[in-house]
Amino acid sequence: MEVKIENLENKTMVVLSGRLDTTNADKFQQDIAPLMQGDAPDIEIDCTDMEYTSSQGLRMFLMLQKSVTARKGSLVMRNMKPNVKEVFDITGFSNIIRII
Amino acid sequence: MWFSKSFSTRLSLNVLLIVTIFFIVVLGIVAVSSHMLISEEATRSASNILKASILDIEKTLQTVESTVKDASWLVKENSKDEKYLYHITNKVVDENTNIIGSAIAFDSCYFDGRHFFSPYSYEDPETGELKSKELGSVENDYFTQEWYVEPKKSGKPHWSEPYFDAGGGEQMMTTYSYPIKDSTGNIYAIITADISLEWLSKKVDDIHPYEHSHSTLISAKGKYLSAGWQANMTDETAYSYAEKMDDPRILEISKNMLAGDSGTMRYMVDNKLSFAVYGPLSNGWSMAINCEYRDVLERSSKMHVVLILVGLVGLLVMFIMCYFKIRQLTQPIKEFSKSAHSIAQGNFNAQFPKVKSKDEILTLRDSLEEMQKYIVTYLEQVETATSAKKRMETQLYIGQKIQEGMLPKNFPNDSRCSLNARVVPAKEVGGDLYDFTINGNRLYFSVGDVSGKGVPAAFVMAITRVMCHLFADLGLPVKDVATRINNSIAKNNDANMFVTLFFGCIDLDTMKMEFCNAGHNPIIVIPPDGNPYYLKANPNMAIGVCGGFDYKGENLDLRTGTKLLLYTDGVTEAEKADKEQFGEERLLQLASRTDFRDLSSEEMVSTVHKAVTDFAGGNEQNDDITIFAITI
């Protein structure tokens, strides 16, 4: 799993690529730690190259979503591959995270 | 033992060794060059002495020659006056102290018709008194003697070979003969002067520059004129002596001397290295001075002894100074070694000695200190990491035990339904659950997956299961059960854990199924006479994500013989080495096999597990696998 974070003027762009599974979920948590700070963040996650996510990975997105909501910011995930989107749909995460 | 171990001793000895080698080399060079210089100097000095001695002897001989020459004029003037002729010979001996005898030998029948006539004056060898006599007689026929024959024949003055004068001086002598000629050039008399060889020998013997050196004077034919250094040499010639010595260099010296050459030659005599300088006298004689090198080099040898002694004392002093200085300089190293030893024993707070000098020792000290700090830090890290890992492992172990203890082991022996399930936990994950309970005619069943691991996940799972049972016993609809569990877990969920759960209830009388899917994978329904399919369901939301969520329940009519296959994502997401997943499609294909619907619940579970394991082909399982089969 590769995480690229780019701070633009009015939002933070995050590009994810690879697989997010139980073996690298802890590492991913460390990688996205910077996103858990700051007021009213506007975070956009590009999932074009994200191959897969396990339920551990979902938990990370849940944490991020809750953190962003608490700080009155916004989180949007875009360009999910169908198999990834399916996981979000099955678990109902599509209902709490904005996916476009 | 301290001697062989001490670093400073070894270093000092090494320095000593190097300096000693250097000292020996320098001493060798000094010895060789000083020997060469002294030898050259000795040769030059001996040559000078030889030249001076030759000049001195020549001067003495010249006084003899001029005395005789002067007297020859008087003989010419008074050749018929017998009394005066005696007066002349007396005067010659008396005037020149070097002359021990003088004769005027007249030709046969020249004086008064006599065959022999030769007035002769000489110093009596015993009393030293001046005596005169007539020399010629039948017994003493001077016409045959060398001193008369040679000048008579050549008409030139002549120095005779050494001989024993039996008729006159009664001793070893050499005679200078001068021919006296009349106006026509006819030689009518020979005037002579004798020189004692004893006197000449003594003069030559006095020339010895060194203790063991000696000088030799030889005549034109090689006879010894001086022989004080060796007795009975009177009959010996230099040539015969050299032949006897059987040394080519001594022979060469003799040849060169007889040829009237001058030079220098090194040779061995009696195993002693010697050298000779030699040179000719103007009258055809030759003189040599022989010196032994041991005398010449005595002084330099003494100097070498002094040099060696001074060197040895110097080396000893140097060794002692070196030893103490090095010991002082290496003292910190000794202390370092103590500190390092102390560290090696486990005392990581050992202090290193203070170093004042800004050199390699300071660098060493700094490096050691750095190393010490690094070791301490590293050990702390290792300790922390080890304990953290241990804690994690313990947690996982406890979690797994809780999970295992929670899962139902015994499946109901009920004629209305048969159930079977298994959980195959992955190494680091524990969170899958399955559960069932039969309450009258109602069969409650569930399968779920808790995100998270270890003890917290196990607790969430435990709570979920307890609440499932509780609400099932109360006879609540499944959607309400889901809603209540969700609210309860979401309330205090700082760790953001959630559970995907498929929760169902079958009325075993009516075969109506009520179910609620809380974010779980769709289950497969295998009707007794139709194709298996994934049960489409409202996904709702995983439990624990969001409190207050209103879960929706759904209904499905089943028939006797229907089979349900429940599973967790560990099945569909099982991977091969190339990351290909088992997938829902493959699972459905497996369930669609004609023989599959004839299997018992237990066989279904085994078959699915085998298919998944075969598919993964030894690739490490990274999620729990749960398979739950229900047949009604």
Boltz contact constraints between the chains, C-beta under 6 A:
constraints:
  - contact:
      token1: [A, 22]
      token2: [B, 429]
      max_distance: 6.0
  - contact:
      token1: [A, 22]
      token2: [B, 622]
      max_distance: 6.0
  - contact:
      token1: [A, 55]
      token2: [B, 449]
      max_distance: 6.0
  - contact:
      token1: [A, 55]
      token2: [B, 451]
      max_distance: 6.0
  - contact:
      token1: [A, 56]
      token2: [B, 451]
      max_distance: 6.0
  - contact:
      token1: [A, 59]
      token2: [B, 451]
      max_distance: 6.0
  - contact:
      token1: [A, 59]
      token2: [B, 496]
      max_distance: 6.0
  - contact:
      token1: [A, 62]
      token2: [B, 496]
      max_distance: 6.0
  - contact:
      token1: [A, 62]
      token2: [B, 545]
      max_distance: 6.0
  - contact:
      token1: [A, 63]
      token2: [B, 496]
      max_distance: 6.0
  - contact:
      token1: [A, 89]
      token2: [B, 539]
      max_distance: 6.0
  - contact:
      token1: [A, 90]
      token2: [B, 539]
      max_distance: 6.0
  - contact:
      token1: [A, 91]
      token2: [B, 500]
      max_distance: 6.0
  - contact:
      token1: [A, 91]
      token2: [B, 519]
      max_distance: 6.0
  - contact:
      token1: [A, 91]
      token2: [B, 542]
      max_distance: 6.0
  - contact:
      token1: [A, 92]
      token2: [B, 519]
      max_distance: 6.0
  - contact:
      token1: [A, 92]
      token2: [B, 539]
      max_distance: 6.0
  - contact:
      token1: [A, 92]
      token2: [B, 540]
      max_distance: 6.0
  - contact:
      token1: [A, 92]
      token2: [B, 541]
      max_distance: 6.0
  - contact:
      token1: [A, 92]
      token2: [B, 542]
      max_distance: 6.0
  - contact:
      token1: [A, 95]
      token2: [B, 541]
      max_distance: 6.0
  - contact:
      token1: [A, 96]
      token2: [B, 546]
      max_distance: 6.0
